[in-house]
Amino acid sequence: MPPLKDQWYNFDNVNFKMGSTNQLEAGSAEQVANLVAILKAYPDAKIKIGGYTDKTGDAAVNKEISQKRADFIKGELAKAGVGAQVVSAEGYGSEFAKVPAEASDEERAADRKMAVRFTK
């Protein structure tokens, strides 16, 4: 198994509403709380946050939306007292989206997610 720092961990249940940068789908807040609990349990850990969008819409706009989503999660972690453990937040747009743009909104929700990578 590769070291923790060499891989991204998808928080598959942290999904954003279509077109939103600050509204999470139902159940997503609990997953953010899980990440907070992990960071509090490992106070020396440092993470990078990745924000993602689905394949619908303009690629440049998607990149901007994903950056705002990553920044939103970073802000939520800061409010929870673990903001110092977030090294950076980056939006990747639809670059790594797997679900076709023609799929249903429910299916595409999986691509409107966040992921973390440990940097320390």
Jmol script that loads the backbone (N, CA, C; Angstrom):
load data "model"
ATOM      1  N   MET A   1       0.850  -1.190   0.000  1.00  0.00           N
ATOM      2  CA  MET A   1       0.000   0.000   0.000  1.00  0.00           C
ATOM      3  C   MET A   1       0.890   1.246   0.000  1.00  0.00           C
ATOM      4  N   PRO A   2       0.611   2.197  -0.888  1.00  0.00           N
ATOM      5  CA  PRO A   2       1.433   3.409  -0.934  1.00  0.00           C
ATOM      6  C   PRO A   2       1.276   4.232   0.345  1.00  0.00           C
ATOM      7  N   PRO A   3       2.278   5.038   0.662  1.00  0.00           N
ATOM      8  CA  PRO A   3       2.186   5.890   1.850  1.00  0.00           C
ATOM      9  C   PRO A   3       0.966   6.815   1.773  1.00  0.00           C
ATOM     10  N   LEU A   4       0.462   7.195   2.938  1.00  0.00           N
ATOM     11  CA  LEU A   4      -0.703   8.085   3.017  1.00  0.00           C
ATOM     12  C   LEU A   4      -0.541   9.321   2.150  1.00  0.00           C
ATOM     13  N   LYS A   5       0.671   9.861   2.116  1.00  0.00           N
ATOM     14  CA  LYS A   5       0.897  11.122   1.408  1.00  0.00           C
ATOM     15  C   LYS A   5       0.835  10.980  -0.110  1.00  0.00           C
ATOM     16  N   ASP A   6       0.848   9.751  -0.607  1.00  0.00           N
ATOM     17  CA  ASP A   6       0.880   9.544  -2.052  1.00  0.00           C
ATOM     18  C   ASP A   6      -0.487   9.315  -2.681  1.00  0.00           C
ATOM     19  N   GLN A   7      -1.544   9.402  -1.898  1.00  0.00           N
ATOM     20  CA  GLN A   7      -2.853   9.130  -2.478  1.00  0.00           C
ATOM     21  C   GLN A   7      -3.929  10.078  -1.969  1.00  0.00           C
ATOM     22  N   TRP A   8      -4.958  10.230  -2.787  1.00  0.00           N
ATOM     23  CA  TRP A   8      -6.126  11.035  -2.440  1.00  0.00           C
ATOM     24  C   TRP A   8      -7.171  10.133  -1.814  1.00  0.00           C
ATOM     25  N   TYR A   9      -7.871  10.662  -0.828  1.00  0.00           N
ATOM     26  CA  TYR A   9      -8.967   9.951  -0.182  1.00  0.00           C
ATOM     27  C   TYR A   9     -10.253  10.691  -0.498  1.00  0.00           C
ATOM     28  N   ASN A  10     -11.108  10.046  -1.278  1.00  0.00           N
ATOM     29  CA  ASN A  10     -12.382  10.655  -1.648  1.00  0.00           C
ATOM     30  C   ASN A  10     -13.344  10.620  -0.478  1.00  0.00           C
ATOM     31  N   PHE A  11     -13.968  11.743  -0.239  1.00  0.00           N
ATOM     32  CA  PHE A  11     -15.079  11.788   0.695  1.00  0.00           C
ATOM     33  C   PHE A  11     -16.319  11.762  -0.196  1.00  0.00           C
ATOM     34  N   ASP A  12     -16.657  10.543  -0.619  1.00  0.00           N
ATOM     35  CA  ASP A  12     -17.716  10.339  -1.609  1.00  0.00           C
ATOM     36  C   ASP A  12     -19.067  10.876  -1.170  1.00  0.00           C
ATOM     37  N   ASN A  13     -19.254  11.013   0.124  1.00  0.00           N
ATOM     38  CA  ASN A  13     -20.545  11.495   0.616  1.00  0.00           C
ATOM     39  C   ASN A  13     -20.520  12.968   0.982  1.00  0.00           C
ATOM     40  N   VAL A  14     -19.500  13.678   0.541  1.00  0.00           N
ATOM     41  CA  VAL A  14     -19.497  15.139   0.661  1.00  0.00           C
ATOM     42  C   VAL A  14     -19.752  15.656  -0.749  1.00  0.00           C
ATOM     43  N   ASN A  15     -21.020  15.894  -1.028  1.00  0.00           N
ATOM     44  CA  ASN A  15     -21.429  16.333  -2.362  1.00  0.00           C
ATOM     45  C   ASN A  15     -22.119  17.684  -2.283  1.00  0.00           C
ATOM     46  N   PHE A  16     -21.892  18.474  -3.318  1.00  0.00           N
ATOM     47  CA  PHE A  16     -22.488  19.805  -3.402  1.00  0.00           C
ATOM     48  C   PHE A  16     -23.711  19.773  -4.303  1.00  0.00           C
ATOM     49  N   LYS A  17     -24.668  20.625  -4.003  1.00  0.00           N
ATOM     50  CA  LYS A  17     -25.838  20.760  -4.863  1.00  0.00           C
ATOM     51  C   LYS A  17     -25.383  21.318  -6.206  1.00  0.00           C
ATOM     52  N   MET A  18     -26.086  20.938  -7.249  1.00  0.00           N
ATOM     53  CA  MET A  18     -25.764  21.349  -8.616  1.00  0.00           C
ATOM     54  C   MET A  18     -25.559  22.859  -8.702  1.00  0.00           C
ATOM     55  N   GLY A  19     -24.387  23.282  -9.192  1.00  0.00           N
ATOM     56  CA  GLY A  19     -24.094  24.693  -9.374  1.00  0.00           C
ATOM     57  C   GLY A  19     -23.753  25.451  -8.109  1.00  0.00           C
ATOM     58  N   SER A  20     -23.825  24.786  -6.962  1.00  0.00           N
ATOM     59  CA  SER A  20     -23.587  25.474  -5.690  1.00  0.00           C
ATOM     60  C   SER A  20     -22.134  25.338  -5.247  1.00  0.00           C
ATOM     61  N   THR A  21     -21.659  26.371  -4.579  1.00  0.00           N
ATOM     62  CA  THR A  21     -20.314  26.321  -4.004  1.00  0.00           C
ATOM     63  C   THR A  21     -20.362  26.291  -2.483  1.00  0.00           C
ATOM     64  N   ASN A  22     -21.556  26.419  -1.914  1.00  0.00           N
ATOM     65  CA  ASN A  22     -21.649  26.461  -0.452  1.00  0.00           C
ATOM     66  C   ASN A  22     -22.887  25.753   0.102  1.00  0.00           C
ATOM     67  N   GLN A  23     -23.522  24.921  -0.717  1.00  0.00           N
ATOM     68  CA  GLN A  23     -24.679  24.149  -0.254  1.00  0.00           C
ATOM     69  C   GLN A  23     -24.393  22.669  -0.455  1.00  0.00           C
ATOM     70  N   LEU A  24     -24.318  21.958   0.660  1.00  0.00           N
ATOM     71  CA  LEU A  24     -24.031  20.534   0.600  1.00  0.00           C
ATOM     72  C   LEU A  24     -25.311  19.727   0.439  1.00  0.00           C
ATOM     73  N   GLU A  25     -25.181  18.580  -0.215  1.00  0.00           N
ATOM     74  CA  GLU A  25     -26.303  17.645  -0.318  1.00  0.00           C
ATOM     75  C   GLU A  25     -26.565  17.054   1.070  1.00  0.00           C
ATOM     76  N   ALA A  26     -27.750  16.508   1.257  1.00  0.00           N
ATOM     77  CA  ALA A  26     -28.124  15.892   2.532  1.00  0.00           C
ATOM     78  C   ALA A  26     -27.105  14.823   2.921  1.00  0.00           C
ATOM     79  N   GLY A  27     -26.728  14.812   4.184  1.00  0.00           N
ATOM     80  CA  GLY A  27     -25.779  13.831   4.692  1.00  0.00           C
ATOM     81  C   GLY A  27     -24.327  14.238   4.578  1.00  0.00           C
ATOM     82  N   SER A  28     -24.043  15.270   3.810  1.00  0.00           N
ATOM     83  CA  SER A  28     -22.652  15.680   3.593  1.00  0.00           C
ATOM     84  C   SER A  28     -22.017  16.303   4.830  1.00  0.00           C
ATOM     85  N   ALA A  29     -22.795  17.033   5.608  1.00  0.00           N
ATOM     86  CA  ALA A  29     -22.251  17.691   6.803  1.00  0.00           C
ATOM     87  C   ALA A  29     -21.682  16.666   7.782  1.00  0.00           C
ATOM     88  N   GLU A  30     -22.311  15.492   7.847  1.00  0.00           N
ATOM     89  CA  GLU A  30     -21.815  14.440   8.737  1.00  0.00           C
ATOM     90  C   GLU A  30     -20.435  13.965   8.304  1.00  0.00           C
ATOM     91  N   GLN A  31     -20.204  13.911   6.996  1.00  0.00           N
ATOM     92  CA  GLN A  31     -18.899  13.498   6.501  1.00  0.00           C
ATOM     93  C   GLN A  31     -17.831  14.551   6.797  1.00  0.00           C
ATOM     94  N   VAL A  32     -18.195  15.825   6.706  1.00  0.00           N
ATOM     95  CA  VAL A  32     -17.261  16.893   7.078  1.00  0.00           C
ATOM     96  C   VAL A  32     -16.936  16.758   8.566  1.00  0.00           C
ATOM     97  N   ALA A  33     -17.945  16.449   9.375  1.00  0.00           N
ATOM     98  CA  ALA A  33     -17.728  16.250  10.813  1.00  0.00           C
ATOM     99  C   ALA A  33     -16.785  15.071  11.059  1.00  0.00           C
ATOM    100  N   ASN A  34     -16.888  14.020  10.243  1.00  0.00           N
ATOM    101  CA  ASN A  34     -15.965  12.885  10.365  1.00  0.00           C
ATOM    102  C   ASN A  34     -14.530  13.319  10.087  1.00  0.00           C
ATOM    103  N   LEU A  35     -14.343  14.158   9.071  1.00  0.00           N
ATOM    104  CA  LEU A  35     -13.009  14.656   8.760  1.00  0.00           C
ATOM    105  C   LEU A  35     -12.477  15.501   9.912  1.00  0.00           C
ATOM    106  N   VAL A  36     -13.332  16.323  10.495  1.00  0.00           N
ATOM    107  CA  VAL A  36     -12.939  17.123  11.664  1.00  0.00           C
ATOM    108  C   VAL A  36     -12.476  16.197  12.785  1.00  0.00           C
ATOM    109  N   ALA A  37     -13.231  15.132  13.044  1.00  0.00           N
ATOM    110  CA  ALA A  37     -12.879  14.189  14.110  1.00  0.00           C
ATOM    111  C   ALA A  37     -11.526  13.531  13.841  1.00  0.00           C
ATOM    112  N   ILE A  38     -11.277  13.168  12.589  1.00  0.00           N
ATOM    113  CA  ILE A  38      -9.989  12.562  12.228  1.00  0.00           C
ATOM    114  C   ILE A  38      -8.856  13.550  12.487  1.00  0.00           C
ATOM    115  N   LEU A  39      -9.032  14.789  12.048  1.00  0.00           N
ATOM    116  CA  LEU A  39      -7.977  15.790  12.229  1.00  0.00           C
ATOM    117  C   LEU A  39      -7.751  16.105  13.703  1.00  0.00           C
ATOM    118  N   LYS A  40      -8.813  16.127  14.484  1.00  0.00           N
ATOM    119  CA  LYS A  40      -8.649  16.372  15.929  1.00  0.00           C
ATOM    120  C   LYS A  40      -7.935  15.202  16.598  1.00  0.00           C
ATOM    121  N   ALA A  41      -8.176  13.986  16.114  1.00  0.00           N
ATOM    122  CA  ALA A  41      -7.516  12.803  16.671  1.00  0.00           C
ATOM    123  C   ALA A  41      -6.034  12.757  16.299  1.00  0.00           C
ATOM    124  N   TYR A  42      -5.689  13.394  15.175  1.00  0.00           N
ATOM    125  CA  TYR A  42      -4.301  13.419  14.695  1.00  0.00           C
ATOM    126  C   TYR A  42      -3.886  14.868  14.460  1.00  0.00           C
ATOM    127  N   PRO A  43      -3.630  15.596  15.539  1.00  0.00           N
ATOM    128  CA  PRO A  43      -3.370  17.037  15.416  1.00  0.00           C
ATOM    129  C   PRO A  43      -2.112  17.403  14.634  1.00  0.00           C
ATOM    130  N   ASP A  44      -1.208  16.464  14.436  1.00  0.00           N
ATOM    131  CA  ASP A  44      -0.003  16.755  13.652  1.00  0.00           C
ATOM    132  C   ASP A  44      -0.231  16.550  12.156  1.00  0.00           C
ATOM    133  N   ALA A  45      -1.357  15.964  11.792  1.00  0.00           N
ATOM    134  CA  ALA A  45      -1.651  15.706  10.378  1.00  0.00           C
ATOM    135  C   ALA A  45      -1.929  17.013   9.649  1.00  0.00           C
ATOM    136  N   LYS A  46      -1.483  17.075   8.412  1.00  0.00           N
ATOM    137  CA  LYS A  46      -1.742  18.222   7.537  1.00  0.00           C
ATOM    138  C   LYS A  46      -2.364  17.685   6.255  1.00  0.00           C
ATOM    139  N   ILE A  47      -3.347  18.403   5.731  1.00  0.00           N
ATOM    140  CA  ILE A  47      -4.031  17.925   4.531  1.00  0.00           C
ATOM    141  C   ILE A  47      -4.118  18.998   3.455  1.00  0.00           C
ATOM    142  N   LYS A  48      -4.306  18.521   2.240  1.00  0.00           N
ATOM    143  CA  LYS A  48      -4.658  19.365   1.102  1.00  0.00           C
ATOM    144  C   LYS A  48      -6.066  18.946   0.700  1.00  0.00           C
ATOM    145  N   ILE A  49      -6.920  19.908   0.401  1.00  0.00           N
ATOM    146  CA  ILE A  49      -8.295  19.638  -0.007  1.00  0.00           C
ATOM    147  C   ILE A  49      -8.409  19.795  -1.517  1.00  0.00           C
ATOM    148  N   GLY A  50      -9.087  18.858  -2.146  1.00  0.00           N
ATOM    149  CA  GLY A  50      -9.384  18.943  -3.572  1.00  0.00           C
ATOM    150  C   GLY A  50     -10.880  19.085  -3.771  1.00  0.00           C
ATOM    151  N   GLY A  51     -11.277  20.045  -4.596  1.00  0.00           N
ATOM    152  CA  GLY A  51     -12.689  20.240  -4.927  1.00  0.00           C
ATOM    153  C   GLY A  51     -12.928  19.839  -6.370  1.00  0.00           C
ATOM    154  N   TYR A  52     -14.100  19.273  -6.646  1.00  0.00           N
ATOM    155  CA  TYR A  52     -14.386  18.724  -7.973  1.00  0.00           C
ATOM    156  C   TYR A  52     -15.804  19.064  -8.426  1.00  0.00           C
ATOM    157  N   THR A  53     -16.008  19.041  -9.740  1.00  0.00           N
ATOM    158  CA  THR A  53     -17.335  19.257 -10.322  1.00  0.00           C
ATOM    159  C   THR A  53     -17.662  18.100 -11.256  1.00  0.00           C
ATOM    160  N   ASP A  54     -18.915  18.078 -11.709  1.00  0.00           N
ATOM    161  CA  ASP A  54     -19.273  17.102 -12.735  1.00  0.00           C
ATOM    162  C   ASP A  54     -18.897  17.672 -14.106  1.00  0.00           C
ATOM    163  N   LYS A  55     -19.202  16.927 -15.162  1.00  0.00           N
ATOM    164  CA  LYS A  55     -18.779  17.306 -16.518  1.00  0.00           C
ATOM    165  C   LYS A  55     -19.705  18.287 -17.219  1.00  0.00           C
ATOM    166  N   THR A  56     -20.807  18.678 -16.600  1.00  0.00           N
ATOM    167  CA  THR A  56     -21.711  19.613 -17.267  1.00  0.00           C
ATOM    168  C   THR A  56     -21.145  21.023 -17.202  1.00  0.00           C
ATOM    169  N   GLY A  57     -21.456  21.826 -18.196  1.00  0.00           N
ATOM    170  CA  GLY A  57     -21.044  23.228 -18.186  1.00  0.00           C
ATOM    171  C   GLY A  57     -19.656  23.465 -18.738  1.00  0.00           C
ATOM    172  N   ASP A  58     -19.236  24.710 -18.651  1.00  0.00           N
ATOM    173  CA  ASP A  58     -17.963  25.185 -19.171  1.00  0.00           C
ATOM    174  C   ASP A  58     -16.811  24.760 -18.264  1.00  0.00           C
ATOM    175  N   ALA A  59     -15.738  24.247 -18.844  1.00  0.00           N
ATOM    176  CA  ALA A  59     -14.602  23.741 -18.069  1.00  0.00           C
ATOM    177  C   ALA A  59     -13.978  24.824 -17.190  1.00  0.00           C
ATOM    178  N   ALA A  60     -13.837  26.040 -17.713  1.00  0.00           N
ATOM    179  CA  ALA A  60     -13.233  27.129 -16.927  1.00  0.00           C
ATOM    180  C   ALA A  60     -14.127  27.506 -15.748  1.00  0.00           C
ATOM    181  N   VAL A  61     -15.429  27.547 -15.986  1.00  0.00           N
ATOM    182  CA  VAL A  61     -16.376  27.854 -14.906  1.00  0.00           C
ATOM    183  C   VAL A  61     -16.350  26.734 -13.867  1.00  0.00           C
ATOM    184  N   ASN A  62     -16.280  25.487 -14.326  1.00  0.00           N
ATOM    185  CA  ASN A  62     -16.217  24.354 -13.402  1.00  0.00           C
ATOM    186  C   ASN A  62     -14.985  24.428 -12.512  1.00  0.00           C
ATOM    187  N   LYS A  63     -13.872  24.853 -13.092  1.00  0.00           N
ATOM    188  CA  LYS A  63     -12.639  24.982 -12.303  1.00  0.00           C
ATOM    189  C   LYS A  63     -12.839  26.024 -11.199  1.00  0.00           C
ATOM    190  N   GLU A  64     -13.471  27.132 -11.535  1.00  0.00           N
ATOM    191  CA  GLU A  64     -13.746  28.190 -10.560  1.00  0.00           C
ATOM    192  C   GLU A  64     -14.704  27.690  -9.470  1.00  0.00           C
ATOM    193  N   ILE A  65     -15.755  26.980  -9.879  1.00  0.00           N
ATOM    194  CA  ILE A  65     -16.708  26.430  -8.909  1.00  0.00           C
ATOM    195  C   ILE A  65     -16.006  25.456  -7.968  1.00  0.00           C
ATOM    196  N   SER A  66     -15.166  24.594  -8.521  1.00  0.00           N
ATOM    197  CA  SER A  66     -14.485  23.601  -7.688  1.00  0.00           C
ATOM    198  C   SER A  66     -13.523  24.261  -6.707  1.00  0.00           C
ATOM    199  N   GLN A  67     -12.886  25.359  -7.111  1.00  0.00           N
ATOM    200  CA  GLN A  67     -12.010  26.082  -6.194  1.00  0.00           C
ATOM    201  C   GLN A  67     -12.820  26.656  -5.037  1.00  0.00           C
ATOM    202  N   LYS A  68     -13.978  27.215  -5.358  1.00  0.00           N
ATOM    203  CA  LYS A  68     -14.838  27.766  -4.306  1.00  0.00           C
ATOM    204  C   LYS A  68     -15.340  26.661  -3.379  1.00  0.00           C
ATOM    205  N   ARG A  69     -15.597  25.484  -3.922  1.00  0.00           N
ATOM    206  CA  ARG A  69     -16.022  24.355  -3.088  1.00  0.00           C
ATOM    207  C   ARG A  69     -14.903  23.927  -2.146  1.00  0.00           C
ATOM    208  N   ALA A  70     -13.692  23.853  -2.663  1.00  0.00           N
ATOM    209  CA  ALA A  70     -12.552  23.490  -1.821  1.00  0.00           C
ATOM    210  C   ALA A  70     -12.350  24.540  -0.733  1.00  0.00           C
ATOM    211  N   ASP A  71     -12.480  25.809  -1.100  1.00  0.00           N
ATOM    212  CA  ASP A  71     -12.345  26.888  -0.116  1.00  0.00           C
ATOM    213  C   ASP A  71     -13.458  26.831   0.928  1.00  0.00           C
ATOM    214  N   PHE A  72     -14.669  26.444   0.506  1.00  0.00           N
ATOM    215  CA  PHE A  72     -15.789  26.312   1.440  1.00  0.00           C
ATOM    216  C   PHE A  72     -15.484  25.240   2.486  1.00  0.00           C
ATOM    217  N   ILE A  73     -14.991  24.089   2.041  1.00  0.00           N
ATOM    218  CA  ILE A  73     -14.652  23.011   2.977  1.00  0.00           C
ATOM    219  C   ILE A  73     -13.531  23.465   3.904  1.00  0.00           C
ATOM    220  N   LYS A  74     -12.550  24.157   3.352  1.00  0.00           N
ATOM    221  CA  LYS A  74     -11.458  24.690   4.178  1.00  0.00           C
ATOM    222  C   LYS A  74     -12.027  25.616   5.251  1.00  0.00           C
ATOM    223  N   GLY A  75     -12.981  26.465   4.883  1.00  0.00           N
ATOM    224  CA  GLY A  75     -13.618  27.363   5.839  1.00  0.00           C
ATOM    225  C   GLY A  75     -14.398  26.618   6.903  1.00  0.00           C
ATOM    226  N   GLU A  76     -15.095  25.552   6.501  1.00  0.00           N
ATOM    227  CA  GLU A  76     -15.850  24.746   7.469  1.00  0.00           C
ATOM    228  C   GLU A  76     -14.900  24.090   8.471  1.00  0.00           C
ATOM    229  N   LEU A  77     -13.754  23.629   7.998  1.00  0.00           N
ATOM    230  CA  LEU A  77     -12.768  23.020   8.892  1.00  0.00           C
ATOM    231  C   LEU A  77     -12.181  24.067   9.835  1.00  0.00           C
ATOM    232  N   ALA A  78     -11.975  25.281   9.330  1.00  0.00           N
ATOM    233  CA  ALA A  78     -11.471  26.365  10.180  1.00  0.00           C
ATOM    234  C   ALA A  78     -12.483  26.687  11.280  1.00  0.00           C
ATOM    235  N   LYS A  79     -13.772  26.750  10.919  1.00  0.00           N
ATOM    236  CA  LYS A  79     -14.819  27.017  11.918  1.00  0.00           C
ATOM    237  C   LYS A  79     -14.845  25.946  12.997  1.00  0.00           C
ATOM    238  N   ALA A  80     -14.479  24.716  12.626  1.00  0.00           N
ATOM    239  CA  ALA A  80     -14.493  23.593  13.561  1.00  0.00           C
ATOM    240  C   ALA A  80     -13.205  23.500  14.375  1.00  0.00           C
ATOM    241  N   GLY A  81     -12.268  24.433  14.132  1.00  0.00           N
ATOM    242  CA  GLY A  81     -11.053  24.481  14.937  1.00  0.00           C
ATOM    243  C   GLY A  81      -9.871  23.701  14.406  1.00  0.00           C
ATOM    244  N   VAL A  82      -9.955  23.204  13.169  1.00  0.00           N
ATOM    245  CA  VAL A  82      -8.833  22.440  12.616  1.00  0.00           C
ATOM    246  C   VAL A  82      -8.267  23.084  11.347  1.00  0.00           C
ATOM    247  N   GLY A  83      -8.554  24.359  11.155  1.00  0.00           N
ATOM    248  CA  GLY A  83      -8.108  25.067   9.959  1.00  0.00           C
ATOM    249  C   GLY A  83      -6.603  25.119   9.788  1.00  0.00           C
ATOM    250  N   ALA A  84      -5.864  25.128  10.893  1.00  0.00           N
ATOM    251  CA  ALA A  84      -4.405  25.184  10.810  1.00  0.00           C
ATOM    252  C   ALA A  84      -3.826  23.911  10.202  1.00  0.00           C
ATOM    253  N   GLN A  85      -4.624  22.856  10.149  1.00  0.00           N
ATOM    254  CA  GLN A  85      -4.149  21.592   9.588  1.00  0.00           C
ATOM    255  C   GLN A  85      -4.369  21.505   8.078  1.00  0.00           C
ATOM    256  N   VAL A  86      -5.016  22.509   7.516  1.00  0.00           N
ATOM    257  CA  VAL A  86      -5.257  22.534   6.071  1.00  0.00           C
ATOM    258  C   VAL A  86      -4.155  23.361   5.414  1.00  0.00           C
ATOM    259  N   VAL A  87      -3.295  22.704   4.667  1.00  0.00           N
ATOM    260  CA  VAL A  87      -2.165  23.356   4.018  1.00  0.00           C
ATOM    261  C   VAL A  87      -2.625  24.148   2.799  1.00  0.00           C
ATOM    262  N   SER A  88      -3.548  23.562   2.024  1.00  0.00           N
ATOM    263  CA  SER A  88      -4.050  24.243   0.835  1.00  0.00           C
ATOM    264  C   SER A  88      -5.374  23.628   0.396  1.00  0.00           C
ATOM    265  N   ALA A  89      -6.039  24.350  -0.492  1.00  0.00           N
ATOM    266  CA  ALA A  89      -7.293  23.880  -1.086  1.00  0.00           C
ATOM    267  C   ALA A  89      -7.228  24.210  -2.570  1.00  0.00           C
ATOM    268  N   GLU A  90      -7.491  23.216  -3.411  1.00  0.00           N
ATOM    269  CA  GLU A  90      -7.378  23.430  -4.851  1.00  0.00           C
ATOM    270  C   GLU A  90      -8.584  22.854  -5.581  1.00  0.00           C
ATOM    271  N   GLY A  91      -9.047  23.596  -6.564  1.00  0.00           N
ATOM    272  CA  GLY A  91     -10.157  23.138  -7.394  1.00  0.00           C
ATOM    273  C   GLY A  91      -9.644  22.506  -8.670  1.00  0.00           C
ATOM    274  N   TYR A  92     -10.167  21.340  -8.994  1.00  0.00           N
ATOM    275  CA  TYR A  92      -9.745  20.614 -10.190  1.00  0.00           C
ATOM    276  C   TYR A  92     -10.818  20.585 -11.273  1.00  0.00           C
ATOM    277  N   GLY A  93     -11.936  21.245 -11.029  1.00  0.00           N
ATOM    278  CA  GLY A  93     -13.005  21.269 -12.018  1.00  0.00           C
ATOM    279  C   GLY A  93     -13.496  19.880 -12.351  1.00  0.00           C
ATOM    280  N   SER A  94     -13.750  19.662 -13.640  1.00  0.00           N
ATOM    281  CA  SER A  94     -14.259  18.360 -14.085  1.00  0.00           C
ATOM    282  C   SER A  94     -13.139  17.479 -14.640  1.00  0.00           C
ATOM    283  N   GLU A  95     -11.894  17.892 -14.411  1.00  0.00           N
ATOM    284  CA  GLU A  95     -10.725  17.184 -14.953  1.00  0.00           C
ATOM    285  C   GLU A  95     -10.730  15.686 -14.623  1.00  0.00           C
ATOM    286  N   PHE A  96     -11.197  15.322 -13.436  1.00  0.00           N
ATOM    287  CA  PHE A  96     -11.178  13.922 -13.017  1.00  0.00           C
ATOM    288  C   PHE A  96     -12.580  13.320 -12.910  1.00  0.00           C
ATOM    289  N   ALA A  97     -13.580  14.006 -13.447  1.00  0.00           N
ATOM    290  CA  ALA A  97     -14.964  13.509 -13.392  1.00  0.00           C
ATOM    291  C   ALA A  97     -15.085  12.221 -14.200  1.00  0.00           C
ATOM    292  N   LYS A  98     -15.845  11.276 -13.671  1.00  0.00           N
ATOM    293  CA  LYS A  98     -15.991   9.974 -14.319  1.00  0.00           C
ATOM    294  C   LYS A  98     -17.364   9.765 -14.942  1.00  0.00           C
ATOM    295  N   VAL A  99     -18.376  10.484 -14.454  1.00  0.00           N
ATOM    296  CA  VAL A  99     -19.748  10.277 -14.919  1.00  0.00           C
ATOM    297  C   VAL A  99     -20.015  11.181 -16.124  1.00  0.00           C
ATOM    298  N   PRO A 100     -20.569  10.635 -17.209  1.00  0.00           N
ATOM    299  CA  PRO A 100     -20.841  11.450 -18.406  1.00  0.00           C
ATOM    300  C   PRO A 100     -21.796  12.608 -18.122  1.00  0.00           C
ATOM    301  N   ALA A 101     -21.623  13.692 -18.853  1.00  0.00           N
ATOM    302  CA  ALA A 101     -22.479  14.874 -18.694  1.00  0.00           C
ATOM    303  C   ALA A 101     -23.936  14.546 -18.982  1.00  0.00           C
ATOM    304  N   GLU A 102     -24.183  13.532 -19.806  1.00  0.00           N
ATOM    305  CA  GLU A 102     -25.545  13.164 -20.184  1.00  0.00           C
ATOM    306  C   GLU A 102     -26.257  12.350 -19.105  1.00  0.00           C
ATOM    307  N   ALA A 103     -25.539  11.908 -18.085  1.00  0.00           N
ATOM    308  CA  ALA A 103     -26.134  11.089 -17.020  1.00  0.00           C
ATOM    309  C   ALA A 103     -27.104  11.930 -16.189  1.00  0.00           C
ATOM    310  N   SER A 104     -27.862  11.267 -15.342  1.00  0.00           N
ATOM    311  CA  SER A 104     -28.827  11.980 -14.495  1.00  0.00           C
ATOM    312  C   SER A 104     -28.095  12.822 -13.454  1.00  0.00           C
ATOM    313  N   ASP A 105     -28.796  13.818 -12.937  1.00  0.00           N
ATOM    314  CA  ASP A 105     -28.214  14.669 -11.898  1.00  0.00           C
ATOM    315  C   ASP A 105     -27.802  13.828 -10.699  1.00  0.00           C
ATOM    316  N   GLU A 106     -28.611  12.843 -10.369  1.00  0.00           N
ATOM    317  CA  GLU A 106     -28.311  11.966  -9.235  1.00  0.00           C
ATOM    318  C   GLU A 106     -26.997  11.218  -9.454  1.00  0.00           C
ATOM    319  N   GLU A 107     -26.776  10.730 -10.666  1.00  0.00           N
ATOM    320  CA  GLU A 107     -25.536  10.016 -10.982  1.00  0.00           C
ATOM    321  C   GLU A 107     -24.341  10.970 -10.984  1.00  0.00           C
ATOM    322  N   ARG A 108     -24.519  12.165 -11.552  1.00  0.00           N
ATOM    323  CA  ARG A 108     -23.421  13.138 -11.631  1.00  0.00           C
ATOM    324  C   ARG A 108     -23.038  13.697 -10.265  1.00  0.00           C
ATOM    325  N   ALA A 109     -23.914  13.582  -9.279  1.00  0.00           N
ATOM    326  CA  ALA A 109     -23.616  14.102  -7.935  1.00  0.00           C
ATOM    327  C   ALA A 109     -22.329  13.502  -7.380  1.00  0.00           C
ATOM    328  N   ALA A 110     -22.006  12.274  -7.778  1.00  0.00           N
ATOM    329  CA  ALA A 110     -20.788  11.618  -7.296  1.00  0.00           C
ATOM    330  C   ALA A 110     -19.532  12.390  -7.683  1.00  0.00           C
ATOM    331  N   ASP A 111     -19.579  13.139  -8.785  1.00  0.00           N
ATOM    332  CA  ASP A 111     -18.420  13.915  -9.227  1.00  0.00           C
ATOM    333  C   ASP A 111     -18.331  15.282  -8.547  1.00  0.00           C
ATOM    334  N   ARG A 112     -19.402  15.733  -7.923  1.00  0.00           N
ATOM    335  CA  ARG A 112     -19.403  17.026  -7.221  1.00  0.00           C
ATOM    336  C   ARG A 112     -19.000  16.771  -5.769  1.00  0.00           C
ATOM    337  N   LYS A 113     -17.725  16.504  -5.578  1.00  0.00           N
ATOM    338  CA  LYS A 113     -17.239  15.981  -4.302  1.00  0.00           C
ATOM    339  C   LYS A 113     -16.011  16.733  -3.819  1.00  0.00           C
ATOM    340  N   MET A 114     -15.479  16.233  -2.722  1.00  0.00           N
ATOM    341  CA  MET A 114     -14.191  16.711  -2.236  1.00  0.00           C
ATOM    342  C   MET A 114     -13.347  15.505  -1.863  1.00  0.00           C
ATOM    343  N   ALA A 115     -12.049  15.728  -1.866  1.00  0.00           N
ATOM    344  CA  ALA A 115     -11.101  14.686  -1.485  1.00  0.00           C
ATOM    345  C   ALA A 115      -9.996  15.344  -0.672  1.00  0.00           C
ATOM    346  N   VAL A 116      -9.288  14.534   0.097  1.00  0.00           N
ATOM    347  CA  VAL A 116      -8.155  15.059   0.861  1.00  0.00           C
ATOM    348  C   VAL A 116      -6.931  14.191   0.604  1.00  0.00           C
ATOM    349  N   ARG A 117      -5.788  14.826   0.730  1.00  0.00           N
ATOM    350  CA  ARG A 117      -4.501  14.132   0.650  1.00  0.00           C
ATOM    351  C   ARG A 117      -3.686  14.591   1.841  1.00  0.00           C
ATOM    352  N   PHE A 118      -3.086  13.660   2.534  1.00  0.00           N
ATOM    353  CA  PHE A 118      -2.247  14.020   3.671  1.00  0.00           C
ATOM    354  C   PHE A 118      -0.907  14.526   3.158  1.00  0.00           C
ATOM    355  N   THR A 119      -0.480  15.660   3.678  1.00  0.00           N
ATOM    356  CA  THR A 119       0.816  16.206   3.291  1.00  0.00           C
ATOM    357  C   THR A 119       1.839  15.988   4.400  1.00  0.00           C
ATOM    358  N   LYS A 120       1.343  15.658   5.590  1.00  0.00           N
ATOM    359  CA  LYS A 120       2.223  15.346   6.727  1.00  0.00           C
ATOM    360  C   LYS A 120       1.522  14.383   7.640  1.00  0.00           C
TER     361      LYS A 120
END
end "model"
wireframe off; spacefill off
backbone 0.3
color backbone group
